[in-house]
Amino acid sequence: MRSSEDLYDALAATYEDHFAAPHRRAYDDLAWQACTEAIGTTRALVIDVGCGVGRWSRRFLEQGHQVIGIEPAPGMSSRAATLQDDNFTLVRDRVEHVDLPSAAADAVVAMGSLQYTADPAATIARCAAWLKPAGVMCVLVDSLFGLVVELVRADRTGEAMERLCTRRGVWRIDDQEADLHLLDAAALQDAFKQAGLEILSTAGLLVGASFIGREDLVTALTADYDGQLDQERAMADHPELADLGKQLLIIGRRTA
């Protein structure tokens, strides 16, 4: 698989602006609400896997948590390093290479990062080992079936079938490309169970994109962001719709 580090390096300077797009802002808002509800407000040690420029790390710090951010892309990690807070520790390496104490963290969040690792299931198990008993793990990935539906709607059936069969995707930004694993709800749930995690919820984020198309969803969000977000939140509450989301969010708790 082609590494995502160069792509994220190229994106670092404008990464915050990346989430001004209505659909990205929407899934980010939905994920933040679900993850923070699961983690709670009591001061916690949170490991932010693939912390990027520190968008979520900053917000966790503002809530009073201690944060360890893991980020391999130099451009991204350089910006995360500007979070000058005694409660923030930055680890500039790939998560597969990071050694942290076992059973020490209250929460691990990985928002859109584990799909770029060589073996997402193995990485989930690695991260789960950092959790205390009853610690919470939140993982967000691109949805295999959500992408297949989007490609079929765009009359790109050949590419849709290739993605479905290979379970691999490609993210392109300008002249940069990175390969990623495309996962479904069953694969994520199996990985969580194998890692000793009790599944608390599995949700598809932006299910509306599969029903009305991404462009119409963006139009709806632009016209009435809060109203459309309420609809997306309602659909996310139905796990049977999870694979239709553009993103999949799974939340679990370490059992032992």
Salt bridges, closest charged atoms under 4 A:
GLU5 OE2 - ARG94 NH1 3.54
GLU16 OE1 - ARG55 NE 3.74
GLU16 OE2 - ARG58 NH2 3.32
ASP28 OD2 - ARG55 NH2 2.63
ASP28 OD2 - ARG59 NH1 3.44
ASP29 OD2 - ARG25 NE 3.73
ASP93 OD1 - HIS97 ND1 3.43
GLU96 OE2 - ARG94 NH2 3.15
ASP99 OD1 - ARG126 NH2 3.15
ASP106 OD1 - LYS132 NZ 3.20
GLU150 OE2 - ARG214 NH2 3.63
GLU150 OE1 - LYS246 NZ 2.87
GLU159 OE1 - ARG156 NH2 2.71
GLU159 OE2 - ARG163 NH2 3.37
GLU162 OE2 - ARG163 NH1 3.99
GLU177 OE1 - ARG2 NH1 2.57
GLU177 OE2 - ARG172 NE 2.85
ASP179 OD1 - ARG2 NH2 2.85
ASP184 OD2 - ARG167 NH2 3.05
GLU198 OE1 - ARG253 NH2 3.26
ASP230 OD1 - ARG233 NH1 2.77
GLU240 OE2 - HIS238 ND1 3.34
